Amino acid sequence: MDANKVLNYIEEVLENMPAGWLNLTTHRLDIYNENLAKTQFLQQFEALFNDANSTSEALSNLPTAYDYIRLGHPLSCILEWVIAHLNNLEADNVISFSSKTIPVLAILRKNLLEGKNTRITYSGELPECFNAEVVKRVYGYNFELRKIEKASTITKFDGSTIFISEQEEIGSIDHNPNIDFFINLNSQLGSILIVNGKENKSYISDIQHVRRRETIAMTPANSIIALKSIIRQSSANIKITSTEANKTQVLDAIATVTGSNTKALLASSGLSMQYAIMMGLIHDALDNHKGKAIKIIVPPNCYGGTNDQARRVAACIDNVEIVDLLVDGDNDMVQSIDTILNKIAHEDAVPYIIAEIPTNPRVEVPNLINLKAVLTKERKTDNGEFAIDPVFILDQTFCPNVHFLGENAILSTVRTISYVSGSKFPSGGQCTAGYCVGNTKTEALMDKIETHLRLCDNEATDYQVEILAKQLPSMNQRIHDAYKNTREFVNYIHETLPGAKINFVSEELASEGFTPSVFSLDLPTKGNTPEEKEAYKRAMNLKLINLMITEIPNESKFCVSYGQLKGCYWTIPATSTQGTTKEGDKDYIVRVSLSPSLDLDLHKKVFSKFVESI
């Protein structure tokens, strides 16, 4: 393929691309086929390239590349496509990361599970954040390190050979067949991983799954810089006005929002943050509770990323085990935690609990007084010694404005770490960056978490921090306004379709500060058998969503988002956020999230039209 033709076309694409490619974190599920993620987008993109069509309209009509920007997005896909074509490779063989170390960890993870040797070779210096001793001891990965002068000198090896280099020219490789994986580092943008050889094709999906669960793709802003660098445009840099001032403003806002004055940490995404929390706590247990089993207690039906990531960590580390925490429906979170902690105490193990408050997707809040009592209860091991007290890891994404941690707050005396996905209310859907903060009882743990956030090179980018600095100060007002819209819509649905079961917080809970703007809707059904009733309900779910997004295309989206600045977002958890959850734990219901700004009267009108049709 003619390199100049590729580069000239990409220059036109960057001039005409839809604004959403740069400033949205989620995309429409109605033009997204998960089985064809990236492939479908690039096939149609390449068809446009072959037709020399780079119009704004044509680019806007391309199918969604990935359901969620964390895993990938149009600009990262195009960056990978360009690098692949310039090196005569398949686009699948090129994977971009915001992190410089996670691509290495992704290969090490697969080789650990397959019992395969890994040799890491590098020229110059390894990323400063890469700590080989910690990677071996805490993550359990095995490898040998070798510094070399140039890639051409690398010889055959019984296992996988990784070659790491930092270079100005993005995506260029040495074609030495003895190298299985090239990792090109860029100090500002992240890294490009290139999978070499047909024999390594099986690694691609596993590496992409690591990117989906433990980190993010190269961000849209940085992908543009990389693309402009490739086409040699000198004006490639996105200027950040004042990085330190932005970070200070964000940290001050987090302290105000959470009521906690301990050190907060900023990550590239909510799952990047959660991964650092998980690995930091495991590190602490290895240091302070040597030889003891580590139990990660997690709801089996919670957000798929949380659930899947925890199980993936446990699969790699011998003494880490997952314990299911039943929290929704007929199960009470407090009672479930009490039962599990009593059992873990008898085993003298280390308990780490991950829970969402309110829960997702059922939007339930446990009795917080009882929760505190269960978490602070002194338990004994079978030897009569005091059991290790739990660490409560609180996903507070739905209600980041509730004070759990500060002085005299409900969980101030429990070792608690709260984290939030920044793609929701903190950024208003403009970036994925997340944050975590602890109470005074977790200060030592936060140091360990920070160690792993840096080791994985998963800290928020400067541009992400700039977005948070602009958006966080108005977050509480946006939460308040969005809740008002949601309460009004919920009340309207209750009046219009009384047979529907609505999961939303009570007025009483709202008065205590739990003001989410998301609810779930169990539509009334009909049929002679449970199977017929379930099939009818699922059909009604899609009928409702399709009506809303068709009648109100400028505001209603088939999307997994929450906390956006404008519009209304509809999804079915079982087919979106619970994608990797076991089938029996999935929720085939409608989840709706409202923003502070939308035409609520029009949404009511269209919902009435749906009710009339059934």
QUIFEN-V555373 format. One record per run of one state. SS is the DSSP state (hx for helix, st for strand, lp for the rest). FROM is the first residue (numbers start at 0). LEN is the number of residues. If there is no record, write none. Layout:
ss->[SS	SS]
from->[FROM	FROM]
len->[LEN	LEN]
This chain:
ss->[lp	hx	lp	hx	lp	st	lp	hx	lp	hx	lp	hx	lp	hx	lp	st	lp	hx	lp	hx	st	lp	hx	lp	st	lp	hx	lp	st	lp	hx	lp	st	lp	st	lp	st	lp	hx	lp	hx	lp	hx	lp	hx	lp	st	lp	hx	lp	st	lp	hx	lp	st	lp	hx	lp	st	lp	hx	lp	st	lp	st	lp	st	lp	hx	lp	st	lp	st	lp	hx	lp	st	lp	hx	lp	st	lp	hx	lp	st	lp	hx	lp	st	lp	st	lp	st	lp	hx	lp	hx	lp	st	lp	st	lp	hx	lp]
from->[0	2	16	19	23	25	26	28	31	33	36	38	50	55	60	67	68	73	86	90	93	97	101	114	117	122	131	137	143	147	150	153	159	166	180	186	189	195	197	200	202	214	219	230	242	258	264	267	269	288	293	298	303	316	319	324	332	347	349	356	367	376	379	380	385	386	390	395	396	399	415	420	433	438	439	455	458	459	461	496	500	503	506	511	517	522	529	551	555	558	565	566	567	571	572	575	582	585	589	594	596	597	599	613]
len->[2	14	3	4	2	1	2	3	2	3	2	12	5	5	7	1	5	13	4	3	4	4	13	3	5	9	6	6	4	3	3	6	7	14	6	3	6	2	3	2	12	5	11	12	16	6	3	2	19	5	5	5	13	3	5	8	15	2	7	11	9	3	1	5	1	4	5	1	3	16	5	13	5	1	16	3	1	2	35	4	3	3	5	6	5	7	22	4	3	7	1	1	4	1	3	7	3	4	5	2	1	2	14	1]
